[in-house]
Amino acid sequence: MALPPIPLPASIRSRTVANINGLTMHVLEAGFETRGRPCILLLHGFPELAFSWRKVMPALAGAGYHVIAPDQRGYGRTTGWSADYDDDLAPFRFTNLARDAIGLVSAFGYASVDAVIGHDFGSPVAAWCALLRPDVFRAVAMMSAPFGGPPKLPFDTADKPAAARSGDSVHRALAALSRPRKHYQWYYSTHAANDDMVNARQGLREFLRAYYHHKSADWKDNKPYPLTAWSAEELAKLPTYYVMDLDKTMPETVAMEMPSVAEIAANTWLPDSELTFYASEYERTGFQGGLQWYRCGTSGEFDAEMQLWSGRTIDVPSCFISGKQDWGTYQRAGVFEAMQKSVCTAMIGCHLVDGAGHWVQQEQPQEVSRLLLQFIEQATERSAR
C-alpha cells in the first residue's frame, strides 16, 4: 500500500535504498541535483524521524553539500527490523547502528563524509561512527546528548572486587523517595511502554503534542543546570519527562503539561500539519523499534563488546550543539564536561542555543544551520593542515 506523501520543502526528496545491513532504508535527500558534492549524514533521535531535519537540510544543501538523513533502524519508513519486544536486541546496539550508517554512505558512493551529525539518540550513534571509523566520518557534531565515551573496563581488580555497575541502586533509591520516582530510560525499557504510548488515553497525536511541548523552550520551567551526581536526590531535580512519578506512564506524565489551544496555535516550529505526520508514522509503526535502543543501554547487554574501545577518544574535529533550555545537556552529571576535557581531543566548540529546548534543530533551525556550517568549515580547514 502506498504511503502518504511527506510534507517536505520542495528541495528535499524522499527515497528508499535497499541492502543496507539487512535494511531497506528510507532516506530524505537534499543537494542531490548535482554529482560530486561533499556529503553530510544526519542521524535523528527519539521519538523523531529523518523528518526532524527538514528545516536545516535546505541550508546545508544550499552551501554545496549532498545531505542524507535516514529513518534509522526501528523507525519510520525504513524496513527490515523487528518490532517484537522479545526479539534479539543485538541489531539495535551502537556498533550495528554505526554499521548501518557506514553502509548507507557507502551505498551512495562515498568513501568518506565531511561530517556526521546526530541529535538526541542519534548523537551517540554519530559519536560511535567517528570513534570507530574516523577515516570515513571526518568530523562529528553531537546535538542535545553529550557523549561520555565508551564504557570503561574494570581496572585494578586482580586483588579486589570490581565495583558494582553504576546505577544498580539508584532506581531503588528513586522509588524510595518521599515522592517516588523512576528514570524514563528504564520505563522505556519495560514491556508496557510501547502500548502505553500507542494507546495513550488522550490519543497518540495529543500525547506527542504534549511530549514535544514539555521538552521544548515553550515550557517555561525548562531552566537546566548541572547536576552533581548520579543519585536519587540529584536526579529528582530533573523534570518529570526524565524522572517520572513512579506510578505514571509517559502519556500521563506529559498530559499534565499539555499546551493550551492558544499555545498550540502560536507554535511555529511544529505546526499541526507537521505534528500530524509524526503521529501518523508512529500510529503505523509503534514506538518499539526506538525503545529497543534504550533496552540495549539499560540492560548492559552490550557493554562488554563496547569495552573493546575503552579509553579510545574521538580525535576528528567535533562540536556540541544543544538548546539553552534543554535538560538533556546535563541529565548525566559530569558527561558534558568530560566530553570536552577528555573524550573529544579536537573539540571546536560547544553551543547552547537560546530559545530552544530539546528539539533544537526544529525550534531554532536558522541558528543551528549557521553553527553547523561554521563548524564544518572549521573542521575542513583543520583537517587540511
C-alpha positions, 0 to 999 in steps of 0.5 A: 500500500502506498504511503502518504506523501511527506510534507517536505520543502520542495528541495528535499526528496524522499527515497528508499535504498535497499541492502543496507545491513539487512535494511531497506532504508528510507532516506530524505535527500537534499543537494542531490541535483548535482554529482560530486558534492561533499556529503553530510549524514544526519542521524535523528533521535527519539521519538523523531524521524529523518523528518526532524531535519527538514528545516536545516537540510535546505541550508546545508544543501544550499552551501554545496553539500549532498545531505542524507538523513535516514529513518534509522533502524526501528523507525519510520519508513525504513524496513527490515527490523523487528518490532517484537519486544522479545526479539534479539536486541543485538541489531539495535546496539551502537556498533550495528547502528554505526554499521548501518550508517557506514553502509548507507554512505557507502551505498551512495558512493562515498568513501568518506563524509565531511561530517556526521551529525546526530541529535538526541539518540542519534548523537551517540550513534554519530559519536560511535561512527567517528570513534570507530571509523574516523577515516570515513566520518571526518568530523562529528557534531553531537546535538542535545546528548553529550557523549561520555565515551565508551564504557570503561573496563574494570581496572585494578581488580586482580586483588579486589572486587570490581565495583558494582555497575553504576546505577544498580541502586539508584532506581531503588533509591528513586522509588524510595523517595518521599515522592517516588520516582523512576528514570524514563530510560528504564520505563522505556525499557519495560514491556508496557511502554510501547502500548502505553504510548500507542494507546495513550488515553488522550490519543497518540497525536495529543500525547506527542503534542504534549511530549514535544511541548514539555521538552521544548523552550515553550515550557517555561520551567525548562531552566537546566543546570548541572547536576552533581551526581548520579543519585536519587536526590540529584536526579529528582531535580530533573523534570518529570519527562526524565524522572517520572512519578513512579506510578505514571506512564509517559502519556500521563506524565506529559498530559499534565503539561499539555499546551493550551489551544492558544499555545498550540496555535502560536507554535511555529516550529511544529505546526499541526500539519507537521505534528500530524505526520509524526503521529501518523508514522508512529500510529503505523509503526509503534514506538518499539523499534526506538525503545529497543535502543534504550533496552540495549543501554539499560540492560548492559547487554552490550557493554562488554563488546563496547569495552573493546574501545575503552579509553579510545577518544574521538580525535576528528574535529567535533562540536556540541550543539544543544538548546539553552533550555534543554535538560538533556545537556546535563541529565548525566552529571559530569558527561558534558564536561568530560566530553570536552576535557577528555573524550573529544581531543579536537573539540571546536566548540560547544553551543547552547542555543537560546530559545530552544529546548530539546528539539533544537534543530526544529525550534531554532533551525536558522541558528543551528544551520549557521553553527553547523556550517561554521563548524564544518568549515572549521573542521575542513580547514583543520583537517587540511593542515 
